Amino acid sequence: MKYWPVYIITIVLFLLTACNEDPIAEVSVKNEIKFNTGVVLTRGVIESDENHIPQQEMIGIQVIRGTDGDTQQGFLTSNIASSASIAAGSGTIDLDIRQYFDEANNNAHFMAFYPEHNNYEAGKASWTIDGTQDIMVTKPVTAVYQDGREIAFEFEHSLAQVVLKLVAEDDHVAELYGDLLSAKINVPTQFELTISNIGETALNKITQPDDSHMGEFDFGEMELRTDTVTSQGVLVYPDAAGLTEITLEFENRKTKSYPFSGVTLQAEHKTVVIATVKGHTVLFDVISLEPWEDATEPDNGNEVGLGKPGESL
């Protein structure tokens, strides 16, 4: 019994110490923002199916997050929030860095562009292309916590596509000229995408006094014959001036530049030009200017797509 007072004192001191300790702080759980599988793409270098799901893997999508809140803004001063990719045929966008609503579950605003930039500073992304890259941009989209809906990005093409078709007037001309070794156009290669505070974008060409911003894009080798052969597609800046010249090198002829006229370039559109080789010259005609997603060959309904060099329709 003589030890009971010691036990009682020990218990009382323990209880008093426990009462003075701070309660364990609650850990707030943020709600993840989901990006759905309904990524919409029009046809182009990144081919899509009838449901607008890309059929090639897209790696290096850049996602920008604006300022959280009721208004879409803050894109001008935002950095890249995450890189992302889309698996071929799935349309599922997978972010490298997961995105969450803030603690108050305010609206979150996003936009994206593709491909990965050569350089990026807040409000500006730049690229140097070689005619095969497809620059695409989305409009801003908003994630609303109460909706429970997933975000869907809709990409739009910023470049124009040009396809060259080649045909010989007759067998004699085809033998006289030989196959086409190259068909080059001199076009701008350096671009800058500007992003406004509210997510509006504009793609502009970068010019240099020494013309280092210009480059030659080649449609590739093509067999010259009396039935039409279609080149690979070339992606160019949709310059209001269009194309004014093309340089052709045939197997049995010296390299020569030919003037273009009326070759209109329009973003998200495909310009199809046919070159008819005659005895002493080459004549050019624009046979179509159509949206990429439904660009068709006027006479036989075959799609004029990004085929392989020398692919015959």
C-alpha positions as CSV (number, residue, x, y, z in Angstrom):
1,M,0.0,0.0,0.0
2,K,2.9,2.3,0.7
3,Y,3.5,2.5,-3.1
4,W,0.0,3.7,-4.1
5,P,0.8,7.4,-3.7
6,V,3.7,7.1,-6.1
7,Y,1.5,5.4,-8.7
8,I,-1.2,8.0,-8.4
9,I,1.2,10.9,-8.8
10,T,2.8,9.3,-11.9
11,I,-0.7,8.8,-13.5
12,V,-1.7,12.4,-12.8
13,L,1.5,13.8,-14.2
14,F,1.1,11.7,-17.4
15,L,-2.5,13.0,-17.9
16,L,-1.5,16.6,-17.3
17,T,1.3,16.2,-19.9
18,A,-1.0,14.6,-22.5
19,C,-3.5,17.4,-22.1
20,N,-0.9,20.1,-22.8
21,E,0.3,18.5,-26.1
22,D,-1.1,20.0,-29.4
23,P,-3.6,17.8,-31.2
24,I,-2.4,16.1,-34.3
25,A,-2.9,18.4,-37.3
26,E,-5.3,17.2,-40.0
27,V,-3.7,16.5,-43.3
28,S,-5.6,18.1,-46.1
29,V,-6.3,15.9,-49.1
30,K,-6.3,17.6,-52.5
31,N,-8.5,16.4,-55.3
32,E,-6.8,15.3,-58.5
33,I,-7.8,16.8,-61.8
34,K,-8.5,14.2,-64.5
35,F,-7.8,14.6,-68.2
36,N,-10.1,12.4,-70.2
37,T,-9.6,10.1,-73.2
38,G,-11.6,12.4,-75.6
39,V,-8.6,14.3,-77.0
40,V,-9.8,15.7,-80.3
41,L,-7.4,16.1,-83.2
42,T,-8.0,16.9,-86.9
43,R,-6.2,15.0,-89.5
44,G,-2.7,15.9,-90.4
45,V,0.8,14.6,-89.7
46,I,-0.7,13.2,-86.5
47,E,-3.3,11.1,-88.2
48,S,-6.6,10.5,-86.4
49,D,-9.5,8.1,-86.9
50,E,-13.2,8.8,-87.4
51,N,-13.5,9.6,-83.7
52,H,-10.5,12.0,-83.9
53,I,-8.3,9.8,-81.8
54,P,-4.6,10.1,-82.8
55,Q,-3.2,7.0,-84.4
56,Q,0.4,7.9,-83.6
57,E,2.0,8.3,-80.2
58,M,2.4,12.0,-79.2
59,I,5.3,12.6,-76.8
60,G,6.3,16.0,-75.5
61,I,2.9,17.7,-75.2
62,Q,3.4,20.8,-73.0
63,V,0.6,21.7,-70.5
64,I,0.3,25.2,-69.0
65,R,-1.8,26.0,-66.0
66,G,-3.2,29.5,-65.5
67,T,-4.2,31.2,-62.3
68,D,-6.9,29.2,-60.3
69,G,-10.2,31.0,-59.9
70,D,-13.4,31.9,-61.7
71,T,-11.7,33.6,-64.7
72,Q,-9.4,32.1,-67.3
73,Q,-6.2,34.1,-66.9
74,G,-2.6,34.0,-65.8
75,F,-1.2,32.1,-68.8
76,L,1.1,34.9,-69.8
77,T,3.2,34.5,-66.6
78,S,2.8,30.7,-66.2
79,N,5.5,28.2,-66.7
80,I,5.1,24.7,-68.0
81,A,3.0,22.7,-65.4
82,S,3.8,19.3,-66.9
83,S,4.8,17.4,-70.0
84,A,2.3,14.8,-71.3
85,S,1.9,12.1,-73.8
86,I,-0.8,10.3,-75.7
87,A,-0.6,6.6,-76.5
88,A,-1.3,5.7,-80.1
89,G,-5.0,4.7,-80.7
90,S,-6.1,5.5,-77.1
91,G,-6.5,9.2,-76.9
92,T,-5.6,9.0,-73.2
93,I,-3.5,12.0,-72.1
94,D,-1.0,11.0,-69.4
95,L,0.7,13.9,-67.5
96,D,4.2,13.5,-66.0
97,I,3.2,15.7,-63.1
98,R,-0.3,15.1,-61.7
99,Q,-2.5,18.2,-61.3
100,Y,-4.8,18.9,-58.3
101,F,-7.4,21.4,-57.3
102,D,-6.2,23.9,-54.7
103,E,-7.4,23.5,-51.1
104,A,-10.5,25.6,-51.8
105,N,-11.3,23.5,-54.9
106,N,-11.2,26.6,-57.1
107,N,-11.6,26.3,-60.9
108,A,-8.3,25.3,-62.6
109,H,-7.5,26.5,-66.1
110,F,-5.2,24.7,-68.6
111,M,-4.0,24.9,-72.2
112,A,-1.4,22.9,-74.2
113,F,0.8,22.9,-77.2
114,Y,2.7,20.3,-79.2
115,P,5.5,19.4,-79.9
116,E,8.0,20.3,-77.2
117,H,9.6,23.7,-77.7
118,N,13.2,24.5,-78.5
119,N,12.9,27.3,-76.0
120,Y,10.2,28.5,-73.6
121,E,9.9,31.6,-71.4
122,A,6.6,32.7,-69.9
123,G,4.2,33.6,-72.7
124,K,6.5,32.5,-75.5
125,A,7.5,29.1,-77.1
126,S,9.8,28.8,-80.1
127,W,10.6,26.1,-82.6
128,T,12.8,25.4,-85.6
129,I,11.2,23.0,-88.0
130,D,12.2,21.0,-91.2
131,G,8.8,20.5,-92.8
132,T,7.8,17.3,-91.0
133,Q,6.8,18.7,-87.6
134,D,3.2,19.5,-86.8
135,I,2.7,22.5,-84.5
136,M,-0.6,22.2,-82.6
137,V,-2.2,24.4,-79.9
138,T,-5.3,24.1,-77.8
139,K,-7.7,26.8,-76.5
140,P,-8.0,27.1,-72.7
141,V,-10.2,24.6,-70.9
142,T,-11.5,24.8,-67.3
143,A,-11.7,22.1,-64.7
144,V,-14.6,22.6,-62.3
145,Y,-14.6,20.6,-59.1
146,Q,-18.4,20.4,-58.7
147,D,-18.8,19.0,-62.2
148,G,-16.7,16.0,-61.7
149,R,-16.0,16.0,-65.4
150,E,-12.7,15.3,-67.0
151,I,-10.8,17.8,-69.1
152,A,-10.6,17.3,-72.9
153,F,-8.0,19.2,-74.9
154,E,-8.9,20.0,-78.6
155,F,-5.7,20.6,-80.6
156,E,-5.7,22.8,-83.7
157,H,-3.1,22.8,-86.4
158,S,-1.1,26.1,-86.7
159,L,0.7,25.2,-90.0
160,A,-0.4,24.6,-93.6
161,Q,0.3,21.5,-95.6
162,V,1.5,21.4,-99.2
163,V,1.4,18.3,-101.4
164,L,3.0,18.1,-104.9
165,K,1.6,15.9,-107.6
166,L,3.8,15.1,-110.7
167,V,2.8,13.9,-114.1
168,A,4.5,13.7,-117.6
169,E,2.7,14.8,-120.7
170,D,3.7,11.6,-122.5
171,D,6.2,8.7,-122.4
172,H,8.8,10.7,-124.5
173,V,8.8,13.5,-121.9
174,A,9.2,11.1,-119.0
175,E,12.2,9.5,-120.7
176,L,13.6,12.9,-121.7
177,Y,13.6,14.3,-118.1
178,G,14.1,11.2,-116.1
179,D,12.9,10.9,-112.5
180,L,12.5,13.9,-110.2
181,L,15.5,13.9,-107.7
182,S,14.3,16.8,-105.6
183,A,11.6,19.5,-105.4
184,K,12.5,22.3,-103.0
185,I,10.8,25.3,-101.7
186,N,12.5,28.1,-99.6
187,V,10.4,28.9,-96.6
188,P,10.6,30.2,-93.0
189,T,11.8,27.6,-90.5
190,Q,11.8,29.5,-87.2
191,F,8.6,30.3,-85.3
192,E,7.4,31.8,-82.1
193,L,4.1,31.1,-80.4
194,T,2.9,34.0,-78.2
195,I,0.4,33.3,-75.4
196,S,-1.7,36.1,-73.9
197,N,-2.8,36.4,-70.3
198,I,-6.2,34.8,-71.2
199,G,-4.7,32.0,-73.3
200,E,-5.1,33.5,-76.8
201,T,-2.3,32.4,-79.1
202,A,-0.6,33.6,-82.3
203,L,2.2,31.8,-84.3
204,N,4.6,34.2,-85.9
205,K,7.7,33.6,-88.1
206,I,11.0,34.8,-86.7
207,T,13.1,36.8,-89.2
208,Q,16.8,37.4,-89.3
209,P,18.8,39.9,-91.4
210,D,21.1,37.1,-92.8
211,D,18.1,34.9,-93.9
212,S,19.2,32.2,-91.4
213,H,15.5,31.8,-90.6
214,M,14.9,30.4,-94.1
215,G,15.4,26.9,-95.2
216,E,14.7,24.4,-98.0
217,F,12.0,21.9,-97.6
218,D,12.1,18.9,-100.0
219,F,9.1,17.0,-101.3
220,G,11.4,14.1,-102.0
221,E,12.3,11.9,-105.0
222,M,9.5,11.1,-107.4
223,E,9.2,8.8,-110.4
224,L,8.1,10.7,-113.5
225,R,5.5,8.9,-115.5
226,T,2.3,9.5,-117.4
227,D,0.1,8.6,-114.4
228,T,0.1,11.0,-111.4
229,V,2.5,10.4,-108.6
230,T,2.0,12.1,-105.2
231,S,4.7,13.5,-103.0
232,Q,5.1,13.4,-99.2
233,G,3.4,16.3,-97.5
234,V,5.4,19.3,-96.4
235,L,4.3,21.5,-93.5
236,V,4.9,25.2,-93.8
237,Y,4.1,28.5,-92.2
238,P,0.7,29.8,-93.5
239,D,2.3,32.9,-95.0
240,A,-0.2,35.3,-96.6
241,A,2.1,35.7,-99.6
242,G,1.9,32.0,-100.3
243,L,4.6,30.1,-102.2
244,T,6.3,32.0,-105.1
245,E,8.9,29.6,-106.4
246,I,9.9,25.9,-106.5
247,T,13.3,24.4,-107.6
248,L,13.2,21.1,-109.4
249,E,16.1,18.7,-110.2
250,F,15.4,16.0,-112.7
251,E,17.6,13.1,-113.5
252,N,18.5,14.3,-117.1
253,R,18.0,18.1,-116.6
254,K,19.9,20.8,-114.9
255,T,18.4,22.2,-111.6
256,K,16.0,25.0,-112.4
257,S,13.7,27.3,-110.4
258,Y,10.1,27.8,-111.6
259,P,7.8,30.6,-110.5
260,F,4.7,29.7,-108.5
261,S,1.5,31.8,-108.6
262,G,-1.7,31.5,-106.7
263,V,-0.4,28.9,-104.3
264,T,-2.4,29.9,-101.2
265,L,-1.3,28.7,-97.7
266,Q,-3.9,28.5,-94.9
267,A,-3.5,27.0,-91.4
268,E,-5.3,23.7,-91.0
269,H,-5.6,23.4,-94.7
270,K,-3.9,21.3,-97.4
271,T,-2.8,22.9,-100.7
272,V,-2.4,20.3,-103.5
273,V,-0.3,21.5,-106.5
274,I,0.1,19.5,-109.7
275,A,3.2,19.8,-111.9
276,T,2.7,18.8,-115.5
277,V,6.0,18.2,-117.3
278,K,6.0,19.1,-121.0
279,G,8.6,19.1,-123.6
280,H,10.3,22.4,-122.7
281,T,8.7,23.5,-119.5
282,V,6.8,22.5,-116.3
283,L,3.4,24.0,-115.7
284,F,1.8,24.3,-112.2
285,D,-1.8,24.3,-111.2
286,V,-3.4,24.4,-107.7
287,I,-6.0,21.7,-107.8
288,S,-7.4,22.0,-104.3
289,L,-7.3,23.9,-101.0
290,E,-9.2,21.9,-98.4
291,P,-9.3,21.2,-94.7
292,W,-6.9,18.5,-93.7
293,E,-9.6,16.3,-92.1
294,D,-11.5,15.9,-95.4
295,A,-9.0,16.8,-98.1
296,T,-9.8,14.5,-101.1
297,E,-8.6,14.1,-104.6
298,P,-11.2,15.9,-106.8
299,D,-11.3,13.5,-109.6
300,N,-11.3,10.1,-108.0
301,G,-12.0,10.6,-104.3
302,N,-8.7,9.2,-103.0
303,E,-7.3,11.0,-100.0
304,V,-4.3,13.2,-100.7
305,G,-2.5,12.4,-97.4
306,L,1.0,12.4,-96.1
307,G,2.0,9.4,-98.3
308,K,5.4,8.1,-98.9
309,P,7.5,9.7,-101.6
310,G,6.6,8.4,-105.0
311,E,3.3,7.0,-103.8
312,S,0.9,6.7,-106.7
313,L,-2.8,7.4,-106.5
